[in-house]
Amino acid sequence: MNLTILVAGALFFSSIVATLISARLGAPLLLIFLVIGMLAGEDGLLGIKFGNPDVALLIGSIALVIILFDGGMRTHPDRVRVVLAPAAVLATLGVVLTCGILGVAASYLFNLTLLEGLLLGAILSSTDAAAVFSIFQSAGLNIKERVASTLEIESGSNDPMAVMLTFTLVGVLAGQSELNWSLSTVFFQQAVVGAAVGYGAGRFFVLLCRKLPLSAAFFPLLAVSYALLIYGLTNQFGGSGFLAVYLMGFLIGNARLPQIQQILRMHDGLAWLSQIIMFLMLGLLVTPSKLMEYAIPALILALVMIFIARPIAVFLSLVPFHFPKKDQVFISWVGLRGAVPIILALFPWLAGVPNKDLYFNVAFFVVIVSLLIQGWSIAPVARWLKLEVPPEPGPDHSMTLDSVDSNDLLQVLSFKVGKGSPIVDSDWQQLNMSPDVSYLGVLRKGEWIKAEQSPSFQLNDMLLVLSKAKDVKAVSDKVSTSAEQTSLDKLDFFGDFVLNGEITLNELDGFYSIKFAEDQDPTQSLSEYITEKFHRRVVVGDQVQLDQLVLTVRQIDDHDQILQVGIKSA
């Protein structure tokens, strides 16, 4: 027992320290965890033998529940409003198309029946939210909102479709069901029951948080236990537990609960812990020597997935939504596979269907190739396609006062006065800040200097203010150390000039002598022209070309109207 604890602690410790190596090399974190598990496994340095698929499935399912629940809580409603329809199509039709293309390729490459090939296609058909956003976070990428939101919601919600396809095909191959039209009712039941239970459970949990007189320390524990309860309950009623947990997390995360900050803080650590456990376990479960038996056809299948199946699925799914070509290219490239395909590959193993080793080893190999090729290249591809938007300056730390009964959401913000800060040697009165922002003083060498003492800001001071949530951006623009660099980045991205969205093309022509197309209406405003080009709601960072000018959306209001447009030469 002591030896087991020693080895487990060493693996965890090594995995966490290895994240520093990952950040330096730009390698996907999840790949690092997999490799450490493989090095400790049967063919590795420690020779640990682990071959129990039941335990692996149990641990993997619990980990996925926690990861999906955490992802749901962090999904902002504005993002859902922007891309719900295209993300939903990608999470359903896109998964089916990927399954079909990979199924045909797999049946040829591995000499399988079409049904067996489709099962392998179903196992590999979903992208991994944890893999996608851990790479975004570690690479410091701030991707255009439409693209980032589409990837976030698709990768968080396409697991249920992949699970349903895999369950169905495993049942057919194991002789437990027949492949006919009646199976469509199973898909419908999974989706409807999962959505209904998730919605009801989310609302009920919000009510519980407001009524139960629990200590604040217990609410994060209540949340994780409730997520596991709802996952199991939904599956018992024939629904998709993963869909229920994700939807429930979304409702809880956006309910403005007093306890939400404590819940999110704990779940951030739990989600990372779940990922480490899951990938270490999957690394232990695989035998690298067996992977090599399928290396060549599995590599070809991975390349088919990356360069054929995923792009076709993305382009066909997004046809009705008129996404710009470079957005589609990036979405198709960021179709990373992670833990879900490996977990799904355990189902044929447990059901005893033929070629069970093939499904698991091929899925594992394809995931590694996906993380190596796509994971390592996400940041360069995003910058090559010019999809990275300059980040907004923000506070170094913030604390939302959710428990305060206020009509406006209040936040306590702290800003470190760093090198190059625009406020060094200034005082609060010189900043001409809005009267809605209250100055609380500064922390200097750990000591609080109150606002009444009117201190001048010095290097390494921590400025403290109380602000309404809607004023955080205005405060950050004035006092954040990164504000000046952000302004330079914005000039490079948006252009040197900023125009009102209501300016007409005729008025712009007076300055730039634009050559209009024959069917172009010069009386249109910039806002109308850009909106017409995109056929739908625009987001900050959207670009269109007008003759020799590039117009970039710089600011929109809450009603999706374009307020400011950046302009630069093409």
N, C-alpha and C positions, 0 to 999 in steps of 0.2 A: 504493500500500500504506500509506504514512504517513497519507494522508487517511482511509483506511478505519479504521485504528487510532484516529485522532483522533476520528472520528465515533462509533465504537463506545464508546470511553471516555467521551465526552461524554454519550451516551445512558444508559450505566450509572450514571454519576455523577449525572445529573439524576434518574434513577429513584429512587436511594437517598435523595437529598436531598428528593425529593417525598413520601417517606413521612412527613416531618414535617408537610407540608401535609395529607396524608391523615388523620393523627392529630388535627390541629386541627379539621378540617371533619367528621370522622367518616365520610369517604368510604372505600369498599373499596379496599385497596391495589392489587388486581389491576386495578381500573378505571383507576387512575392510570397503571399500566404500559401498559395498552392505549392510553390517550389519548396518552401520550408517543410510542408507536410510530406512531400515526396521524398525529400532528403532524409526525413526521420522514418520513412516507411520501410516496407519489406526489402526493397532493393537498395535502400539508402544507407546512411552512416549508422543509424541506430538499430536498423533491422526490426522495427516494430511491426508486428503482424496484426492487421485489423481487416477482417473480411465479413463483417456482419451487416448486411444491407438493411435489416429491420431497424437496428439502432441508428444507422446512418440516416434512414428516411425519417425517423422520429426526430433526431437532432436537427436535420435539415429543414423539416417542416416547421418546427418551433422557431428556428432562426428566421425563416422566410416570413412567418407571421409578424415577428417583431420588426423586421426590416420594412415590410409593406405598411404596417401600422404607422411607423415613424415617417415613412415617405408620404402617406396620406395626410398626416398632421402638418407637414411642412409644405403642402401644396396650396398656394395662394389662390383664392377665388378668381382674382383678375386673370390668372394664367388659364384657368378653366374656361373663363368667358372668351378668351382670345382664340383658343384652339380645340375646344371640346370636340367639335364635329370631325376635323381631320385626324385628331389623335384617336378618336373612337373607331374610325374606319381603318386606320393603321393597326389598331389593337385587335381587330376582328378580321376584316377582309385581308389585310396585310399578312396576318399570321397564316390564314388559309392558303394564300398564294405562295408564301414561302414554303409551307409544308408540301404543297403539290410539286413545286419545282425541285425541291431537295429530294422528295420522295422518288421522283422519276430518275434523278441522277444517282441516288443511293442504290436503287434496284439494279441499275446497270453496273455501277462500280463494284458492288459487293455480291453480285449474282444472287440477289434476293427476289422474292415475288414482289409485285407492285404494292401489295398490302403491307408487307414487311418494310419496304422502302418508305412508304408513307408514314409508318410508325417512327422510323428514324427521322423523317422530315418533321413530324409533329414534335418530337423531343427537342429538336434544334430550332424550332420556329419562333421562340420568344426572345426578346432582348432583355437585358438585365439592368434594372434601375440603379442598383448599388454600384455596378461596374461603371456605368455611364457617368454618374455624378461624383463618384470618388475621384475619377480622372479629371472632371471639370474643376473640382475643388483643389486637387493637388497641383494642377497646371495653372490655377489662378485665372481661368477663362471666364470672361463675361460675355456670353453669346447673345446675339440679338433675341429679343423676347419671344418672337413667334417660333423660332427654331428651338430655343431652349425649352419653352413650354410644351411644344409638341413632343420632343424627346422625353421630357419628364413624365408627362401624362401617359404617353404610349407605353414607355418601359415599365411604368408602375401598374398599368392596367391590362397588359397583354398576356400576363401569366395565366389568368383563368381560361382563356381560349386555348392556349397550349396544353394546359392540364386536361381540359375537356376532350380535346382531340386525342391526347395520349391515352387517357382512360378508355375512351371508346374503342380505339384500335387495339389496345391490349386486351380488352374484353372479347373482341372479335377473334383475335389470334389465339386466345386461350380457350375458345369455344364456349364462352359464357354468354355471348350475344351474337346477333346476326347483323350484317351490314345492310340496312335498308332505310327507308324514309322515316321509320318510327324513331330512329336515333335523333332526328331533328328535334323531337319533343324533349329529349334529354338535355340538349343544348339550351333550349328555351327555358326549361325548368331551372337549370344551373344559373343562368343569367338573372332570371326574374326573382328566384328565391334569394340568391346572393345579394342582389340590389335591395330587395325589400327588408331582409334581416339587417343588412348593413345600415340602412337608413334608420330603421326603428331602433337598433342598438345604439347608434350614435346619439340620437335624440334622448334616449333613456339615460345614457351615461352623463350627458350634460345636466339633466335633471338631478341625477344622483349627486353630482359634484356640488350642486347648489343647495342640496338639502342635507347631505350627510355631514354631521359635525366631527369629521375625522381630523386628526393631526395632519398638517401639510406634508409631512414626510411619508404618509401612507398613500397619497393620491397617485404618485407615479407607480407604486406597486399595484394599486387598484386598477390602473389603466392597463398595465401589461397582463395581469391576470384576466381582466375582462376581455382583452383582445384574444387570448387563447381560448377562453370560454366561448366567445362568439364564433371563432373559427370552427371549433369542434361542433357546436350546436348547428351551424349552417350546413356543415357536411352531413350531419345526421338527418336533416330535412331535405337532402338531395340538392342543396345549393352549392354555389362556389364560395368556399370559405375565404379564399384569397381576395375575391372581389368584395365580399362583405367587410373584411378587415380594412381594406384600402379605403372604401367609402366611409366606413365608420371613423377612421382616422381623420379623413378630410373634414367631416362634420365637427368632430371634437376640436381639431386644431384651429378652426375658424369660428368658434362659438364665443370667444372673448371670455373665457373662464378665468376666475382669479387664480386658479391653480395651474394654468397652462404653462407658465414659465418653468415651474418645478418639474412638470411632466416632461417637457421638451428637453430640459437639461439632462435628466436621467436617461431619457430614451436616446439621446445622441450617443452616450456611452454604450447603452445596451445594443444599439444598432451596429456599432463598430465591433463590440464583443461578439455579436451573433455572426457577423461576417468572418471574423478571425476564426471562431470555432468551426464554422461551416467549411471554410476553405482548407483549414488544417486537417479536418476530418476527411474531406474528399481527397486531399493529397495523400493521406495515410491509406485510404481505401484502394487507391489505384496501384497497380504493379507496373512500373515503367517498362519492364522487359516485355510485357504483353502488349503495351501500346505500339511497339515497333512492328508487331505482326500486321497491323492495319495502317502503318504510317503513310504509305504512298497513296492508296485510295482515299484515306481520311484527309490527307492534305489537299487532294484534288477536290473533294467534297467541300472542304472549308473555303477553297478559292471560288468554287461555284456559288457558295452561300454569299461570300463577300462581294463578288464582282458581277454576279448574274441574278441570283434569287432575290437578295435584298433590294438592289436597285429597281428591278422590275416591280416588286411588290410596292415599293415606295412611290414610284412614278405613276403606276396605275391607280393606287389608292388616293393620290393627291390630285388627280386630274380635275375633279369638280371644284377644287379650291384655289386654283391658279397660283400656286406657290412659285416664286421665282426659281429659276433653274439652279442657281447656286445654293439656295435653301434646300432643294430636293437632293442635290448631290451630297451635301453635308449630312442630312438626315439619313440617307442611304448608307453613308460611310460609318456613321456612329450606331451601327446595329450590333453592338457588342454582345457577345454571349458570356454568361457568368455561371453562377451556381445552379440556376433553375434547370438548364438542360441536363446537368449531371444528376440532379435530384430526380428528374423525370425518368432518366435512364435506369433508375433503380426499380421502377414499376415492372418492366418486362422481366427483370431479374427475379423479383419477388413472385411474379405470376407464373414463372417457369416456362415462358414461351421460348421457342427455338431461337438460337443465336443470341442468348441473353448477354454473353460476354461481349459480343460485337457491339451492341447498342451502348453499353457503358463505356467501353474503351474508345470507340469512335467519338462519342459525345465529349469525352474528356479531351481527346486530341484536338477536336475542332474548337473547343473553348480556349485551349492554350494558343492555338494559331490566331484566333480572333483577338485575344488579348495582346499578343505580340504584334500583329500587323496593324489592327485598327486602334488598339489602346495606346500604342506608342506614338501613333501619328496624328491623334486627334488635334492637338494644339497646332502643329504646323499646317494641317489642312484647313482649320478654322481661320488661321491668319492668311493663308494663301487665297481663300475665298472671300476674305475681307468681311467676315461675319462677327468679328470681335468688336464690341461696342465699348468705348471708354467708360470705365466704372465711375459711378457717382461718388464724390467724397462723402464720408460718413463718420460717425463717432467711433472712437476706439472701443468704447463699451457703452451699453445702454441697458436700462432696466425699466420695463413697462410697469406702470402702476395699475395693473388690471383690477386689483381688489378695491381701488378707490372708486367710489360711486360718483363718477364725473360724466358729464355729457360729451366731453372730448377726451380721447385717449391720451393720457399724460405719460411722459417718459423723462427719466433722469439720464442725462447724457454726459459723458466725459471725453475730453479731447486732449491728447498729449501735445504739448508745445514742443515740436521736434525741430531739427535743423532745417532751415528754410521756411519755417512757419510764417505766415503773413502777419501774425499778431505779436511777434516778439517785441518787447519794449513798449507795447501799447497797453492801455487799460480798457476796462469795459465801456466806459463812456465814449471812447473814441471809435467804437465799432458801430455805433448807430443801429443797434439791433432793434427788432420789433418789440413793442411793449408787451406782447404776449409771451415773450421769453424771459424767464426769471434767472438772474445770475446768482449762483450759490457760493461762489468763491473758488479758490484753487487749493490743490494739495501740493505742498512743496516739501520735499524730503520727508514725506509721511505726515507732515503737520498741516492741519486745515487752517487756511487764512480766509477769514470770512469776507463776504462781499463788502461789508461796511468799511473795511480797511482800505478799499480801493487799491489793491496791489497792482503793480505793472507786471505783465506776463514775462516770465523768464524761461530759458531753455530747460526742458524736462519738467516743467510745471504740468499739472493735470487740471484742466479747466472743467468746472462742474456747472451745468445749467439744467433748469427744468423747462420743458417745452411740450407743447401739443404735438401729437404725432405728425400732423400735417405741416408743421414748421421745421421738422428735423432737417430737411434738405436745405432750406434757407440758412439755418444756423451753420450747417456743415460747410456750405459754400464760402462762408466768411472766416471760419476759425480752424477748419481742418488743415493739418500740415500738408496733406496731399492735394489740396484744392488748386494750388498754382500749377502743379504738374498735370492734374486732370484737365485744367483749362487749356494747356498746350496740346494735350492729346485730343481734346475735342476740336480744337482748331484744325488739327491734321485730319481728323475723321470727317467732321461736318463741313469744313471750309471756313474761310476767314470772315464771311459775311453771314448774318442771320436776318432772314426776312420774315415778315408777318405772313401767316398762311392765307390771309384774305387778299394779298396783293395779286392783281390779275397778270396774265401772261403778257398782255399788251403793255402794262406798266413796266414789266421786266424787260420787254423788248426795247424800251426807250434807253436802257443802259447797255444792253448786250447785243443788239441787232440779231435777233434770233431768226433763223430760217424755219418757218412753220411748215408742217406737212399740209397737203391740200385739204384733208378732212379734219384739220385741227381747229378748235374754237378758241381764238385769242382772248375772248372775253371771260374765259374760265379763270377762277382763282387758282393759286398754287395748290391749295387744299383739295379743290375739286379735281384738278388734273391728276394729282398723285393718287387720290382715292379711286378714280376711274381706271387708272393703270393697274391697280392691284385687285379690283373687283370685290373688295371686302375690307374689313377693318385693318387699318395700317398700325404699325408699331414703330417706336423709336428705332432709328437705324435703317428703315426701309429707304431704298434709293431708286430713282428713275433718272433717265437721261433725257434732256431736252436740248436738241441740237448739240452744241459743244459744252453744255453745262450739266453738272451732276447735282440733282436736288436730293437732299437727305432730310428725312423727317427728324426734327430735333426735339420737339415737345408736342404732346397731345393733352387734351383735357379729359375729364371724367366721362364725357359724352362722345369720346372717340373723334373729336374734331381736331384737325391739325392747327396748332397755334403758331409754331415756329418751324422754319425750313432753313437748313444750311445750304449754302451754294458755293460751288467751286468749279474750276475748269476740268473737263474730262481728260 
